[in-house]
């Protein structure tokens, strides 16, 4: 038996893109995994988990919902570690009520899970999946010479003012979680991944994979005027487990392999797949948003090796093809 040695850990929101990979790697390492999903009866949410190596022996699925208070109590009771990755991810559309649809479930749901952790004396460490969105937006201009690191915190008021709802929800949830964990003396680490791409385990298209799908499916004529930090899903999942296993790990971890503008991203994709209809003009006439740098020091100390962006892009395109989201 390797690292995990049958140790019991919980992964919330286990059917999600990152969480599915965390479950896969935990099983590979010999952990016993309790995985929560919202709907255990939905094959799209659970079948890919049940097929994982080691699932028969060491995976248990539980139904739990972020908006139901106390629904995580019994699952978390008796776990050594909790990987909290469940969070509503959708970019707000007109007519939505962002506070109700996105922010409340992100904040209240996180606190509910952490409350269950506080009630269970077995829990030795919590690994919280936050986002790079809760790091970079503090009002300082992002330019090519700027290096963003773990000491940066997004400014929630600023994000609220700019109606950047997803970033606001992630920032608010991380703030609330860190405060609760600290006050309750629960050992914790926080993961702040950029836009996560790479192979899909789940059969449904998730939000970050959709960014690439939209560029290669021929449905878009333009690309976004945006520069994002990108990271491979396997690096993100691996970083979560390394942070759980390494007793010296603490605080936050930025997980970004490279920051790149959509204009460059489309060039790489076009070069790799010349037959695909990939947009070559920007959605607006404004100057292109500038790129910036993200420090990898802390993540490298943890043991993250960072799969190059080109490899991640090829992996996600091949994965979308294999899962028949796109045929070419």
Buried (B, 14 or more C-beta within 10 A) or exposed (E): EEEBEEBBBBBBBBBBBBBBBBBBBBBBBBBBBBBBBBEBEEEEBBEBBEEBEBBEEBBEBBBBBBEEBEBBBEBBBEBBBBBBBBBBBEEBEEEEEBBEBBBBBBBBBBBBBBBBBBBBEEBBBBBBBBBBBBBBBBEEEBEEEBEBBBEBBBBBEBBBEEEBBBBBBBBBBBBBBBEBBEEEEBBBBBBBBBBBBBBBBBBBBBBBBBBBBBBBBEEBEEBBBBBBBBBBBBBBBBBBBBBBBBEEBEEBBBBBBBBBBBBBBBBBBBEBBEEBBBBEEBBEEEEBBBBBBBBBEBBEEBBBEBBEBEEBBBBBBEBBBEBEBBEE
